[in-house]
Amino acid sequence: MFVVSTLTAASMGFYGLALGTSFRRDLGTVYNRFLLEIQLLAEDGANIMIENGWLESPPKVGEK
């Protein structure tokens, strides 16, 4: 699962690099859609790792 999360993070970086270096304006929307889908996939993976105890839950703000 850690390998999958690492590959997901790398793919987000590659799409970000492609978005920043592409001269075509029409590809920006495609890359942004891909980044959104990958971000949702990464969130699901992080939640699975937290539920199984493989990753600690991030700190949360307490109620005041």
Number of C-alpha atoms within 10 A of each C-alpha: 11 12 8 11 16 12 13 17 14 12 15 20 13 13 18 16 12 14 19 11 9 11 10 8 9 9 13 17 11 12 18 14 12 15 19 12 12 17 15 11 14 19 12 12 17 18 16 14 17 14 12 9 10 13 13 12 12 6 6 6 5 5 4 3
